Amino acid sequence: MERGITIKSAEDIEKARRAGQLAAEVLSVVAPHVKPGVSTEALDRICHEHIVKVQRAVPANLGYHGYPKTILTSVNQVVCHGIPSPDKILKKGDIVNIDVAVNHGGWFGDTSRMFFVGAPSVLARRLVETTYEAMRAGIRQVRPGATLGDIGHAIQAVAQRERFSVVREYCGHGIGQVYHEKPDVLHYGQRGEGLTLEAGMVFTIEPMLNAGLRDTRTLADGWTVVTKDRSLSAQWEHMVAVTPEGYEVLTGWPEGTGAYAPV
C-alpha cells in the first residue's frame, strides 16, 4: 500500500457520501443562475450562501492555501482554478466549469461540472461531452484489483479518439478527512500499471481535456491555469468509492448521476 493512503470503513464512506451529496447539491442550486450577463462573482456568492446558511457546512476552498473564493469558475480556455470576479461576465457561447468543495462534519466533498452558457459551438459541445464520457470511462474501471493505470488509460483512449489532449499537470486525488491526500489519480496511463485498488479507497476522478495541445500556463494571480495555445478546455469531477463489487459515485447530482443539459 502506498504511504498516505487511507482505507475508509463503511461508516467513513457514509460520512464522505454525505459531504459529496452536499457538494453536488451546490452545483444543482447554482445551475439556474449560469446564464449570459451573470458575473462569476455572483455565482460564487450564491454558492457561498447556500453552503453556509442552508447546509451549515464550511466552504472548503475558501482560504485553502490562500485561495480567496468559495468556488472555482474556469471559463473557455481556463483549464482550472479560475477565480470568480465581478469583472468576469458570462456571455452566450461560453463554457464554464464550476468546482465546489465543502467540509461537513470533518469530511470533504468535492465535485465539478461543465455548463453551457446559451448555445455552445459545435467544437465546445463535442469537447464537453467527450470530457464527460472520458470521466465516466475512467469511473467504470474502478473495482478491487484494478489499477490506477486502468483508469488513466480509459480516459486517455476516449480523449485521443476525438483528437483532444489530456492535461497532465493536474490530477485526481484521495479525499476524506483530508481534502487532498494520496493517491494521485492520473488521467493518462497504461493498463495494469500503478497502484492496485482496494475496497475502501475514496478518490476523485477529474479529467481536464483541451481542444488543442495539452500545454498549460499559470497566470500572474498564481491560481488561474490556461491553455498555452488559448484552445478550449473542459473538466468534470466526481468522488468515487471503491466497493467490494466495483464502485460508488459519491457526488451524483440531485437530478441524476452525471446528468447535464445546456443552460
C-alpha positions as CSV (number, residue, x, y, z in Angstrom):
1,M,0.0,0.0,0.0
2,E,1.3,3.4,-0.9
3,R,2.1,5.5,2.1
4,G,-0.5,8.1,3.0
5,I,-3.5,6.2,1.6
6,T,-6.3,5.6,4.0
7,I,-8.9,2.8,3.7
8,K,-12.3,4.0,4.8
9,S,-14.8,1.9,6.8
10,A,-18.5,1.7,5.8
11,E,-19.1,4.4,8.4
12,D,-16.4,6.6,7.0
13,I,-17.8,6.2,3.5
14,E,-21.2,7.2,4.7
15,K,-19.7,10.5,6.0
16,A,-17.9,11.0,2.8
17,R,-21.1,10.3,0.9
18,R,-22.9,13.0,2.8
19,A,-20.2,15.6,2.2
20,G,-20.2,14.6,-1.5
21,Q,-24.0,14.9,-1.7
22,L,-23.8,18.4,-0.3
23,A,-21.2,19.5,-2.8
24,A,-23.3,18.1,-5.6
25,E,-26.4,20.0,-4.2
26,V,-24.5,23.3,-4.5
27,L,-24.0,22.7,-8.3
28,S,-27.7,21.9,-8.7
29,V,-28.6,25.1,-6.8
30,V,-26.3,27.4,-8.9
31,A,-27.3,25.8,-12.2
32,P,-30.3,28.1,-13.0
33,H,-28.1,31.1,-12.5
34,V,-25.5,30.2,-15.1
35,K,-26.6,32.4,-17.9
36,P,-25.4,35.3,-20.1
37,G,-24.9,38.6,-18.2
38,V,-24.1,37.0,-14.9
39,S,-20.7,37.5,-13.2
40,T,-18.7,34.6,-11.8
41,E,-18.6,36.6,-8.6
42,A,-22.4,36.4,-8.4
43,L,-22.2,32.7,-8.8
44,D,-19.7,32.5,-6.1
45,R,-21.9,34.4,-3.7
46,I,-24.9,32.1,-4.4
47,C,-22.8,29.0,-3.6
48,H,-21.3,30.5,-0.5
49,E,-24.6,31.5,1.0
50,H,-26.1,28.1,0.3
51,I,-23.1,26.2,1.9
52,V,-23.0,28.4,5.0
53,K,-26.7,29.3,5.6
54,V,-28.6,26.3,4.2
55,Q,-26.2,23.4,4.6
56,R,-24.4,24.7,7.7
57,A,-21.2,23.4,6.2
58,V,-17.8,25.0,5.5
59,P,-16.7,26.2,2.0
60,A,-13.5,24.1,1.7
61,N,-11.9,26.1,-1.0
62,L,-12.1,29.5,0.8
63,G,-8.7,30.2,2.4
64,Y,-7.2,26.9,1.1
65,H,-3.6,27.8,0.5
66,G,-4.8,31.4,0.4
67,Y,-7.5,30.8,-2.2
68,P,-9.9,33.8,-2.0
69,K,-13.3,32.4,-3.0
70,T,-15.7,29.6,-2.4
71,I,-15.9,28.1,-5.9
72,L,-13.6,27.9,-8.9
73,T,-15.0,29.2,-12.2
74,S,-13.0,28.1,-15.3
75,V,-14.3,29.7,-18.5
76,N,-13.4,28.7,-22.0
77,Q,-9.6,28.5,-22.2
78,V,-9.2,28.4,-18.4
79,V,-8.2,24.8,-17.6
80,C,-8.8,25.0,-13.8
81,H,-8.6,27.3,-10.7
82,G,-10.3,30.3,-12.3
83,I,-11.1,32.9,-9.6
84,P,-14.6,34.3,-9.5
85,S,-14.6,38.0,-10.3
86,P,-17.2,40.8,-10.7
87,D,-15.5,41.7,-13.9
88,K,-15.9,38.2,-15.5
89,I,-19.3,38.3,-17.1
90,L,-20.6,35.2,-18.8
91,K,-21.6,35.6,-22.4
92,K,-23.5,33.4,-24.9
93,G,-21.4,30.6,-26.2
94,D,-19.2,30.3,-23.2
95,I,-18.5,27.1,-21.5
96,V,-17.7,27.1,-17.7
97,N,-16.6,24.6,-15.2
98,I,-17.8,25.2,-11.6
99,D,-15.8,23.3,-9.0
100,V,-17.1,23.2,-5.4
101,A,-15.9,21.6,-2.2
102,V,-17.4,21.5,1.2
103,N,-16.4,20.3,4.7
104,H,-19.2,18.7,6.6
105,G,-18.5,17.2,10.0
106,G,-14.8,17.0,9.2
107,W,-15.3,15.2,5.9
108,F,-14.7,16.7,2.5
109,G,-16.9,16.6,-0.6
110,D,-15.5,17.7,-3.9
111,T,-17.1,17.8,-7.4
112,S,-17.3,19.9,-10.6
113,R,-19.3,20.0,-13.8
114,M,-19.5,21.9,-17.0
115,F,-22.2,24.3,-18.0
116,F,-23.1,25.8,-21.4
117,V,-23.9,29.5,-21.4
118,G,-26.5,29.6,-24.1
119,A,-25.8,27.6,-27.2
120,P,-22.2,26.3,-27.5
121,S,-20.2,26.0,-30.7
122,V,-20.0,22.5,-32.2
123,L,-16.4,22.1,-31.0
124,A,-17.3,23.3,-27.5
125,R,-20.2,20.8,-27.2
126,R,-18.0,17.9,-28.5
127,L,-15.2,18.8,-26.1
128,V,-17.6,19.0,-23.1
129,E,-19.4,15.8,-24.0
130,T,-16.2,13.9,-24.7
131,T,-14.7,15.0,-21.4
132,Y,-17.8,13.7,-19.6
133,E,-17.5,10.4,-21.5
134,A,-13.9,10.2,-20.6
135,M,-14.6,10.7,-16.9
136,R,-17.3,8.0,-17.0
137,A,-14.9,5.7,-18.8
138,G,-12.4,6.1,-16.0
139,I,-15.0,5.6,-13.3
140,R,-16.2,2.3,-14.9
141,Q,-12.7,0.9,-14.5
142,V,-12.9,1.2,-10.7
143,R,-13.0,-2.1,-8.8
144,P,-10.8,-4.0,-6.4
145,G,-7.8,-5.4,-8.2
146,A,-7.9,-2.8,-11.0
147,T,-5.1,-0.3,-11.2
148,L,-4.8,3.5,-11.4
149,G,-3.3,2.9,-14.8
150,D,-6.5,1.3,-16.0
151,I,-8.4,4.5,-15.1
152,G,-5.9,6.7,-16.8
153,H,-5.8,4.6,-19.9
154,A,-9.5,4.5,-20.3
155,I,-9.7,8.3,-20.0
156,Q,-6.8,8.9,-22.4
157,A,-8.3,6.5,-25.0
158,V,-11.5,8.5,-25.2
159,A,-9.7,11.8,-25.5
160,Q,-7.3,10.5,-28.2
161,R,-10.3,9.0,-30.2
162,E,-11.6,12.6,-30.6
163,R,-8.1,14.1,-31.1
164,F,-8.3,16.0,-27.8
165,S,-5.4,16.2,-25.4
166,V,-5.2,15.3,-21.7
167,V,-3.8,17.9,-19.2
168,R,-1.0,16.1,-17.2
169,E,-0.1,18.7,-14.6
170,Y,-3.2,18.2,-12.6
171,C,-4.9,15.0,-11.4
172,G,-7.5,13.4,-9.2
173,H,-6.7,12.8,-5.6
174,G,-7.6,10.8,-2.5
175,I,-10.1,12.6,-0.3
176,G,-11.7,12.0,3.1
177,Q,-10.9,13.8,6.3
178,V,-8.1,15.4,4.3
179,Y,-9.0,17.5,1.3
180,H,-6.2,16.3,-0.9
181,E,-4.4,13.1,0.1
182,K,-2.9,10.1,-1.7
183,P,-3.3,8.5,-4.2
184,D,-2.7,10.8,-7.1
185,V,-5.1,9.7,-9.9
186,L,-3.6,10.5,-13.3
187,H,-5.8,10.8,-16.3
188,Y,-3.5,9.0,-18.6
189,G,-1.5,5.8,-18.3
190,Q,-1.2,2.2,-19.2
191,R,-3.4,-0.8,-18.3
192,G,-2.1,-2.8,-15.4
193,E,0.3,-0.1,-14.1
194,G,0.3,1.9,-10.9
195,L,-1.4,1.3,-7.6
196,T,-3.8,-1.6,-7.2
197,L,-7.2,-0.5,-6.0
198,E,-8.7,-1.9,-2.7
199,A,-12.2,-1.6,-1.3
200,G,-12.5,1.4,1.0
201,M,-10.4,3.8,-1.1
202,V,-12.1,7.1,-1.9
203,F,-10.7,9.5,-4.6
204,T,-11.7,11.9,-7.3
205,I,-11.6,11.4,-11.0
206,E,-11.5,14.8,-12.7
207,P,-10.0,14.8,-16.2
208,M,-9.2,18.0,-18.0
209,L,-9.2,17.8,-21.8
210,N,-8.1,20.5,-24.2
211,A,-9.3,21.1,-27.7
212,G,-5.7,21.9,-28.7
213,L,-2.4,21.0,-27.2
214,R,-2.1,19.8,-23.6
215,D,0.4,22.5,-22.5
216,T,-0.8,25.0,-19.8
217,R,0.5,28.1,-18.0
218,T,-0.4,29.8,-14.8
219,L,-1.4,33.4,-14.8
220,A,0.1,36.2,-12.6
221,D,-2.6,35.7,-10.0
222,G,-0.9,32.4,-9.1
223,W,-4.1,30.4,-9.5
224,T,-5.7,30.6,-12.9
225,V,-4.4,27.9,-15.3
226,V,-5.0,28.4,-19.0
227,T,-4.2,26.5,-22.2
228,K,-0.9,27.9,-23.7
229,D,-2.5,27.9,-27.2
230,R,-5.7,29.5,-26.0
231,S,-7.8,26.5,-27.0
232,L,-10.9,25.5,-25.1
233,S,-10.6,23.3,-22.1
234,A,-13.2,21.2,-20.2
235,Q,-13.3,19.3,-16.9
236,W,-15.7,17.0,-15.0
237,E,-15.2,15.7,-11.5
238,H,-16.8,13.0,-9.3
239,M,-15.8,11.5,-6.0
240,V,-15.7,7.7,-6.2
241,A,-15.5,5.0,-3.5
242,V,-14.1,1.6,-4.3
243,T,-16.6,-1.0,-3.1
244,P,-16.2,-4.8,-2.9
245,E,-18.3,-5.1,-6.0
246,G,-16.9,-2.2,-8.0
247,Y,-17.5,1.5,-7.4
248,E,-20.0,4.0,-6.0
249,V,-20.2,7.6,-7.2
250,L,-20.5,9.7,-4.0
251,T,-21.3,13.0,-5.8
252,G,-24.3,12.1,-8.0
253,W,-26.1,15.3,-8.8
254,P,-29.7,15.5,-7.4
255,E,-31.1,15.5,-11.0
256,G,-29.4,12.2,-11.6
257,T,-25.9,10.8,-11.5
258,G,-23.9,12.8,-14.1
259,A,-27.0,14.2,-15.8
260,Y,-26.3,17.5,-17.5
261,A,-28.0,19.8,-20.0
262,P,-27.4,23.1,-21.7
263,V,-28.4,26.1,-19.5
